[in-house]
Amino acid sequence: MDLFNINRRQFLQGATASLALSAFGAQGMDMLHQGKTWRVGLIGTGWYGKSDLFRLIQVAPVDVVALCDVDKNQLEAAGKLVSQRQKSGKVPKLYGDYRKLLSENKLDIVLIGTPDHWHALQAIEAVKSGAHVYVQKPISVDVMEGEAMVAAARKYNKVVQVGTQRKSTPHLIDAKKNIVDAGLLGKVSHVEMCCYFHMRANGNPPAEPVPAFLDYEMWTGPAPMRPYDGLPHIRWWRTFKEYGNGIMGDMCIHMFDTVRWMLKLGWPERISSEGGIYVQKEGKSNISDTQSAVFEYPELNCVWQHRTWGTPNNPDYPWSFTLYGDKGTLWASTMAYDFIPQGKGEKIHKDVVYEKEKYPEDNTEERIELNAAPATRLHMLDFLSAIEKNSRPVADIEEGHISTASCILANLSMELKRPMVYDPKKREVVGDKEATAKLSREYRKPWIHPDPKKV
């Protein structure tokens, strides 16, 4: 590649970042000069909980007051890291029970980075305590949890931002504005989304005693109690339906949510899905290794496919979405986008924006997703801006609920082997009592499932 092309790419990346900042980041930057220090708590100090917190520390004046985790080792290590990253140098107060953290501290913001089965209870309790919430995706494990989270956010008038930071990804903001909204695709009547990462943990570890540093009872919480077979952190818990919604709930939600944002789509009219464990049958995992789903809209189908085996259909876009219009096609992922016009016209390519020079600590942070860091920073700025203006953030809880619930309904369709038509006003699957009964899962005692009518 010659010097001209290198400089051109650097210019385009800079222009893309500027576009993203002008979209909503500048509003957030203005707030940083107002002298407010945000009192922050984090529930769930694992990989992505810390990652979200560190991105917030990078863009806003914060006082990380308290951390909570049921793993004492993980909690204490996180406390030391936070003391090194926040300006005060203080180690936050450490808690093993999120309820105590919320009751003993008056917080402006609570970040939730726990496994999916905990999101609903913790987010609802946090907004009740008076805090605004940043909650990781998917927001819930069942549909009624999501309905209750939306109801709580509205009742207590709190901003709840969902960690679907693709909406704050600089090159995807550029694609929405300069490709989709500019009309370069024409009429979009078909969308394909996929994930072909080999990310499904599938071992057979034996049951073992629970280590003294882990409160496994509290880790399990409202979910069914599985025999303890090793630390559940990072990938192991995701491989069980007891705690989440598989690859559909983990990866499809990101792509589907981004597509809905780009095309201004609401609830699908109908959802259908097929799949199962077709190849990787040797381990304990009970989530699908192969699955297809169709989210139907008027004159538009959004089709999802994942395989946790084999090769991707396009090695450049193994986790991605493709918008097919009558004037052109847009391939897009967390790493890049490519616009291909129908017939004559100029192809357009943009790469992910990195900010390793601006934020040198990105280069040494353990397990950081460098491609996602700029997006998460912008997502945090948008979150803070919404709090200041008492407005809806770009990834408002209701939008996160639609994307999450649609993926849950796809899994339900796969389980029951029939399409799902969800009525969000009546909160039921139309004409299907069995499916409607499954919109709310049974909680393990003494935990009580949140009721959207009584939050």
C-alpha positions as CSV (number, residue, x, y, z in Angstrom):
1,M,0.0,0.0,0.0
2,D,1.5,3.4,-1.0
3,L,1.8,6.5,1.3
4,F,-1.2,8.2,-0.4
5,N,-3.5,5.3,0.5
6,I,-2.2,5.0,4.0
7,N,-2.8,8.7,4.6
8,R,-6.2,8.5,2.9
9,R,-7.3,5.7,5.3
10,Q,-6.1,7.6,8.3
11,F,-8.0,10.7,7.1
12,L,-11.2,8.6,6.6
13,Q,-10.9,7.1,10.0
14,G,-10.4,10.5,11.6
15,A,-13.4,11.8,9.6
16,T,-15.5,8.9,10.8
17,A,-14.6,9.5,14.4
18,S,-15.4,13.2,14.0
19,L,-18.8,12.2,12.6
20,A,-19.5,10.0,15.6
21,L,-18.5,12.8,18.0
22,S,-20.7,15.3,16.2
23,A,-23.6,12.8,16.4
24,F,-23.7,12.8,20.2
25,G,-20.2,12.7,21.7
26,A,-19.8,16.5,21.7
27,Q,-22.8,16.9,23.9
28,G,-21.1,14.5,26.4
29,M,-17.8,16.4,26.1
30,D,-19.6,19.6,27.1
31,M,-20.7,18.0,30.3
32,L,-17.2,17.2,31.4
33,H,-16.6,20.9,32.0
34,Q,-19.5,21.4,34.3
35,G,-17.7,20.2,37.3
36,K,-19.9,17.2,38.2
37,T,-18.4,14.1,39.5
38,W,-20.5,11.0,38.9
39,R,-20.9,8.6,41.8
40,V,-20.6,5.1,40.3
41,G,-21.2,1.5,41.3
42,L,-20.4,-1.7,39.4
43,I,-22.3,-4.9,39.9
44,G,-20.3,-7.8,38.3
45,T,-16.6,-7.2,38.2
46,G,-15.7,-9.8,35.5
47,W,-14.2,-9.1,32.1
48,Y,-16.9,-6.9,30.6
49,G,-18.1,-5.2,33.7
50,K,-14.6,-3.9,34.3
51,S,-14.2,-3.0,30.6
52,D,-17.4,-0.9,30.7
53,L,-16.3,0.8,33.9
54,F,-12.8,1.7,32.5
55,R,-14.4,3.2,29.4
56,L,-16.6,5.4,31.6
57,I,-13.5,6.4,33.7
58,Q,-11.8,7.5,30.4
59,V,-14.5,9.9,29.3
60,A,-16.0,11.4,32.5
61,P,-15.1,12.6,36.0
62,V,-16.3,9.7,38.2
63,D,-15.9,8.5,41.7
64,V,-16.2,4.7,41.7
65,V,-17.7,4.3,45.1
66,A,-18.5,0.6,45.3
67,L,-18.0,-2.7,43.5
68,C,-20.0,-6.0,44.0
69,D,-19.1,-9.5,43.0
70,V,-19.8,-13.0,44.5
71,D,-16.2,-14.0,43.7
72,K,-14.0,-12.5,46.4
73,N,-10.8,-13.0,44.5
74,Q,-12.2,-11.3,41.4
75,L,-13.7,-8.5,43.5
76,E,-10.5,-7.7,45.3
77,A,-8.5,-7.8,42.1
78,A,-11.0,-5.4,40.5
79,G,-10.8,-3.1,43.5
80,K,-7.0,-2.8,43.1
81,L,-7.4,-2.2,39.3
82,V,-10.0,0.5,39.8
83,S,-7.8,2.3,42.4
84,Q,-5.1,2.4,39.7
85,R,-7.4,3.8,37.1
86,Q,-9.5,6.4,38.9
87,K,-8.0,9.8,39.7
88,S,-8.6,9.6,43.5
89,G,-6.6,6.4,43.7
90,K,-9.2,5.1,46.2
91,V,-10.2,1.4,46.4
92,P,-14.0,1.3,46.2
93,K,-16.0,-0.3,48.9
94,L,-16.4,-4.0,48.2
95,Y,-19.6,-6.0,48.5
96,G,-20.8,-9.6,47.9
97,D,-24.5,-8.7,47.8
98,Y,-25.8,-6.1,45.3
99,R,-28.7,-5.2,47.5
100,K,-26.4,-4.0,50.3
101,L,-24.3,-2.0,47.8
102,L,-27.5,-0.2,46.6
103,S,-28.9,0.4,50.1
104,E,-25.7,1.7,51.6
105,N,-24.6,4.1,48.8
106,K,-26.3,7.0,47.1
107,L,-25.2,6.4,43.5
108,D,-25.8,8.4,40.3
109,I,-24.9,5.5,38.0
110,V,-24.9,1.8,38.4
111,L,-23.2,-0.4,35.8
112,I,-24.4,-4.0,35.5
113,G,-22.0,-6.6,34.1
114,T,-23.3,-9.8,35.7
115,P,-24.5,-12.9,33.8
116,D,-27.8,-12.5,31.9
117,H,-29.9,-14.2,34.5
118,W,-29.2,-11.4,37.0
119,H,-29.8,-8.4,34.8
120,A,-33.5,-7.8,35.4
121,L,-33.5,-8.0,39.2
122,Q,-30.4,-5.9,39.6
123,A,-31.4,-3.2,37.0
124,I,-34.9,-2.8,38.6
125,E,-33.5,-2.5,42.1
126,A,-30.9,0.0,40.9
127,V,-33.4,2.4,39.3
128,K,-35.6,2.0,42.5
129,S,-32.6,3.1,44.5
130,G,-32.4,6.3,42.4
131,A,-29.6,5.5,40.0
132,H,-29.4,5.6,36.3
133,V,-28.3,2.3,34.8
134,Y,-26.0,1.0,32.1
135,V,-26.9,-2.7,31.7
136,Q,-25.2,-5.2,29.5
137,K,-27.0,-7.1,26.7
138,P,-29.1,-9.1,26.4
139,I,-31.2,-7.3,29.0
140,S,-33.1,-10.4,30.2
141,V,-33.5,-14.2,29.9
142,D,-37.3,-14.1,29.5
143,V,-39.6,-11.6,27.9
144,M,-41.5,-10.6,31.0
145,E,-38.2,-9.6,32.8
146,G,-37.7,-7.2,29.9
147,E,-41.2,-5.8,30.1
148,A,-40.6,-5.2,33.9
149,M,-37.3,-3.4,33.2
150,V,-38.9,-1.0,30.8
151,A,-41.8,-0.4,33.2
152,A,-39.4,0.3,36.0
153,A,-37.3,2.7,34.0
154,R,-40.4,4.7,33.0
155,K,-42.0,4.6,36.5
156,Y,-38.9,5.9,38.2
157,N,-37.9,8.2,35.3
158,K,-34.4,6.9,35.0
159,V,-32.1,6.6,32.0
160,V,-31.3,3.0,31.2
161,Q,-28.7,2.5,28.5
162,V,-28.2,-1.0,27.1
163,G,-24.7,-2.2,26.1
164,T,-25.5,-2.6,22.4
165,Q,-22.7,-0.2,21.5
166,R,-22.8,-1.0,17.8
167,K,-25.1,2.1,17.6
168,S,-22.2,4.1,18.9
169,T,-19.5,2.5,16.6
170,P,-18.0,5.2,14.5
171,H,-17.8,3.4,11.2
172,L,-21.4,2.1,11.6
173,I,-22.7,5.5,12.4
174,D,-21.0,6.6,9.2
175,A,-22.6,3.7,7.3
176,K,-26.1,4.6,8.6
177,K,-25.7,8.3,7.6
178,N,-23.8,8.1,4.4
179,I,-25.1,4.8,2.9
180,V,-28.5,3.9,4.4
181,D,-30.0,7.3,5.2
182,A,-28.5,8.7,2.0
183,G,-30.5,6.2,0.0
184,L,-27.6,4.5,-1.7
185,L,-29.1,1.1,-1.0
186,G,-32.5,2.0,-2.4
187,K,-35.3,-0.2,-1.1
188,V,-34.0,-2.8,1.4
189,S,-36.1,-6.0,1.2
190,H,-33.7,-8.6,2.6
191,V,-31.2,-8.7,5.5
192,E,-28.8,-11.5,6.4
193,M,-27.1,-11.7,9.8
194,C,-24.7,-14.3,11.0
195,C,-22.1,-15.5,13.6
196,Y,-19.7,-18.2,12.7
197,F,-17.3,-17.9,15.7
198,H,-16.4,-21.1,17.5
199,M,-17.4,-19.7,20.8
200,R,-19.6,-22.4,22.3
201,A,-17.9,-23.9,25.3
202,N,-18.6,-27.6,25.4
203,G,-16.5,-29.5,27.9
204,N,-17.3,-32.2,30.4
205,P,-15.7,-31.1,33.7
206,P,-16.6,-33.1,36.8
207,A,-18.6,-31.7,39.7
208,E,-16.3,-30.4,42.5
209,P,-16.6,-28.6,45.8
210,V,-17.4,-24.9,45.6
211,P,-14.3,-22.9,46.5
212,A,-14.5,-20.7,49.7
213,F,-14.0,-17.5,47.8
214,L,-17.1,-18.0,45.6
215,D,-20.7,-17.6,46.8
216,Y,-22.2,-20.1,44.4
217,E,-25.7,-19.8,45.9
218,M,-25.7,-16.0,45.2
219,W,-24.1,-16.5,41.8
220,T,-27.0,-18.8,40.8
221,G,-29.6,-16.5,42.3
222,P,-33.0,-16.9,40.5
223,A,-31.7,-19.4,38.0
224,P,-31.9,-23.2,38.4
225,M,-29.1,-24.6,40.5
226,R,-26.6,-26.6,38.5
227,P,-24.0,-28.8,40.1
228,Y,-20.8,-26.8,40.5
229,D,-18.3,-27.9,37.9
230,G,-15.7,-25.1,37.9
231,L,-15.7,-21.3,37.8
232,P,-18.6,-20.2,35.6
233,H,-16.9,-17.0,34.5
234,I,-16.6,-15.7,30.9
235,R,-17.6,-18.5,28.6
236,W,-18.8,-21.4,30.7
237,W,-22.1,-20.0,32.0
238,R,-23.1,-18.9,28.5
239,T,-23.2,-22.4,27.2
240,F,-26.2,-23.2,29.4
241,K,-29.8,-22.2,28.8
242,E,-30.3,-21.9,32.6
243,Y,-28.4,-18.6,32.5
244,G,-28.9,-17.1,29.1
245,N,-30.1,-17.5,25.5
246,G,-27.2,-19.1,23.8
247,I,-25.5,-17.6,20.7
248,M,-28.9,-16.1,19.7
249,G,-29.1,-14.1,22.9
250,D,-25.4,-13.2,23.0
251,M,-24.5,-12.4,19.4
252,C,-27.7,-12.1,17.3
253,I,-29.0,-9.3,19.5
254,H,-26.0,-7.1,18.6
255,M,-26.5,-7.5,14.8
256,F,-30.3,-7.5,14.9
257,D,-30.4,-4.4,17.1
258,T,-28.0,-2.6,14.7
259,V,-30.1,-3.5,11.7
260,R,-33.3,-2.3,13.5
261,W,-31.5,1.0,14.3
262,M,-30.2,1.4,10.7
263,L,-33.6,0.6,9.1
264,K,-35.8,2.2,11.8
265,L,-37.6,-1.1,12.5
266,G,-39.8,-1.9,15.6
267,W,-41.2,-5.2,16.7
268,P,-41.1,-8.0,14.1
269,E,-44.5,-9.1,12.9
270,R,-43.6,-12.8,13.1
271,I,-40.5,-14.8,14.3
272,S,-39.6,-18.3,13.4
273,S,-36.5,-20.4,14.1
274,E,-35.1,-23.8,13.6
275,G,-31.9,-25.4,14.9
276,G,-30.4,-27.5,17.7
277,I,-27.3,-29.4,18.6
278,Y,-26.3,-31.0,15.3
279,V,-22.6,-31.4,15.5
280,Q,-21.1,-30.8,18.9
281,K,-22.9,-33.4,20.9
282,E,-20.0,-34.6,23.1
283,G,-20.2,-32.0,26.0
284,K,-22.5,-30.6,28.6
285,S,-23.6,-27.6,26.6
286,N,-27.3,-27.4,26.0
287,I,-27.4,-24.4,23.7
288,S,-27.7,-24.8,19.9
289,D,-24.6,-25.1,17.8
290,T,-26.6,-24.5,14.6
291,Q,-29.6,-22.2,14.3
292,S,-31.5,-20.1,11.7
293,A,-34.1,-17.5,12.5
294,V,-36.4,-15.2,10.4
295,F,-37.6,-11.9,11.8
296,E,-40.4,-10.8,9.5
297,Y,-41.4,-7.2,8.6
298,P,-43.6,-5.9,5.7
299,E,-41.8,-6.7,2.5
300,L,-38.6,-7.4,4.5
301,N,-37.1,-10.5,6.1
302,C,-34.2,-10.3,8.5
303,V,-32.5,-13.7,8.5
304,W,-30.1,-14.9,11.2
305,Q,-27.7,-17.9,11.0
306,H,-25.1,-19.2,13.4
307,R,-22.8,-22.2,13.4
308,T,-20.2,-22.8,16.1
309,W,-18.4,-25.2,13.8
310,G,-17.1,-25.1,10.2
311,T,-16.0,-22.0,8.3
312,P,-17.8,-18.7,7.7
313,N,-19.5,-18.0,4.4
314,N,-17.3,-14.8,4.1
315,P,-14.0,-14.9,6.0
316,D,-13.9,-11.1,6.1
317,Y,-17.4,-10.9,7.8
318,P,-17.7,-13.9,10.2
319,W,-20.0,-11.9,12.6
320,S,-21.9,-9.4,10.6
321,F,-25.0,-8.2,8.8
322,T,-25.7,-7.6,5.2
323,L,-28.4,-5.2,3.9
324,Y,-29.6,-6.0,0.4
325,G,-31.2,-3.1,-1.5
326,D,-32.3,-2.8,-5.1
327,K,-29.5,-0.2,-5.6
328,G,-26.7,-1.8,-3.7
329,T,-25.5,-4.0,-0.8
330,L,-23.9,-3.1,2.5
331,W,-21.7,-5.6,4.4
332,A,-21.0,-4.5,7.9
333,S,-19.4,-5.8,11.1
334,T,-17.6,-4.5,14.2
335,M,-14.4,-4.3,12.1
336,A,-15.4,-2.7,8.8
337,Y,-18.1,-2.0,6.2
338,D,-18.2,-2.4,2.4
339,F,-20.8,-0.8,0.1
340,I,-21.2,-2.5,-3.3
341,P,-23.4,-0.6,-5.7
342,Q,-25.7,-2.3,-8.2
343,G,-24.2,-1.7,-11.7
344,K,-21.9,1.3,-12.1
345,G,-20.9,3.3,-9.1
346,E,-18.1,3.6,-6.5
347,K,-17.5,1.0,-3.9
348,I,-17.0,2.4,-0.4
349,H,-14.9,0.8,2.3
350,K,-14.4,2.0,5.9
351,D,-12.5,0.3,8.7
352,V,-13.0,0.3,12.5
353,V,-11.6,3.3,14.4
354,Y,-8.9,2.7,17.0
355,E,-7.9,5.2,19.7
356,K,-4.8,3.6,21.1
357,E,-2.8,6.8,20.9
358,K,-5.4,9.0,22.5
359,Y,-6.0,6.4,25.3
360,P,-2.6,4.6,25.8
361,E,-4.0,2.5,28.7
362,D,-5.9,0.6,26.0
363,N,-2.7,-1.0,25.0
364,T,-2.0,-2.6,28.4
365,E,-5.5,-3.5,29.6
366,E,-6.0,-7.2,29.9
367,R,-8.6,-8.7,27.5
368,I,-9.6,-5.4,26.1
369,E,-11.6,-5.4,22.9
370,L,-9.7,-2.7,21.1
371,N,-12.3,-2.5,18.3
372,A,-15.1,-1.9,20.7
373,A,-13.4,0.6,23.1
374,P,-14.1,3.7,21.0
375,A,-17.7,2.6,20.6
376,T,-18.2,2.0,24.3
377,R,-16.7,5.4,25.1
378,L,-19.1,7.1,22.8
379,H,-21.9,5.0,24.2
380,M,-21.0,6.2,27.7
381,L,-21.0,9.8,26.6
382,D,-24.4,9.4,25.0
383,F,-25.6,7.8,28.3
384,L,-24.4,10.8,30.3
385,S,-25.9,13.2,27.8
386,A,-29.3,11.6,28.2
387,I,-29.1,11.8,32.0
388,E,-28.2,15.5,31.8
389,K,-31.1,16.2,29.3
390,N,-33.6,13.7,30.8
391,S,-34.0,12.2,27.4
392,R,-33.8,8.7,25.9
393,P,-30.3,7.4,25.1
394,V,-29.4,5.9,21.7
395,A,-29.7,2.3,23.2
396,D,-32.7,3.0,25.4
397,I,-34.0,0.1,27.5
398,E,-37.1,-0.2,25.3
399,E,-35.1,-0.7,22.2
400,G,-32.9,-3.2,24.0
401,H,-36.0,-5.0,25.1
402,I,-37.3,-5.4,21.6
403,S,-34.0,-6.8,20.3
404,T,-33.6,-9.1,23.3
405,A,-37.2,-10.3,23.4
406,S,-37.1,-11.0,19.7
407,C,-34.1,-13.3,20.1
408,I,-35.8,-15.0,23.1
409,L,-38.9,-15.6,21.0
410,A,-36.7,-17.1,18.2
411,N,-35.4,-19.6,20.7
412,L,-39.0,-20.3,21.9
413,S,-40.0,-20.8,18.2
414,M,-37.2,-23.3,17.9
415,E,-38.3,-25.1,21.0
416,L,-42.0,-25.3,20.2
417,K,-41.4,-25.7,16.4
418,R,-43.8,-23.0,15.3
419,P,-43.8,-19.3,14.6
420,M,-44.2,-16.7,17.3
421,V,-46.4,-13.5,16.9
422,Y,-45.8,-11.3,20.0
423,D,-48.3,-8.6,21.0
424,P,-46.3,-6.1,23.2
425,K,-49.5,-4.3,24.3
426,K,-51.2,-7.5,25.6
427,R,-47.8,-9.1,26.5
428,E,-48.8,-12.4,24.9
429,V,-48.0,-14.6,22.0
430,V,-51.1,-14.3,19.8
431,G,-53.3,-17.5,19.9
432,D,-50.7,-19.5,21.7
433,K,-51.3,-20.1,25.4
434,E,-48.4,-22.5,25.8
435,A,-45.9,-20.0,24.4
436,T,-47.4,-17.2,26.4
437,A,-46.9,-19.2,29.6
438,K,-43.2,-19.5,28.7
439,L,-42.7,-15.7,28.4
440,S,-41.9,-15.8,32.2
441,R,-39.7,-18.5,33.6
442,E,-40.0,-19.9,37.1
443,Y,-37.5,-18.4,39.6
444,R,-35.7,-20.4,42.2
445,K,-36.9,-19.6,45.7
446,P,-36.7,-17.2,47.5
447,W,-36.2,-15.0,44.5
448,I,-39.4,-13.4,43.0
449,H,-39.9,-12.8,39.3
450,P,-40.5,-9.1,38.6
451,D,-44.0,-8.2,37.5
452,P,-44.2,-5.3,34.9
453,K,-47.5,-4.2,36.5
454,K,-46.0,-4.0,40.0
455,V,-42.5,-2.7,39.7
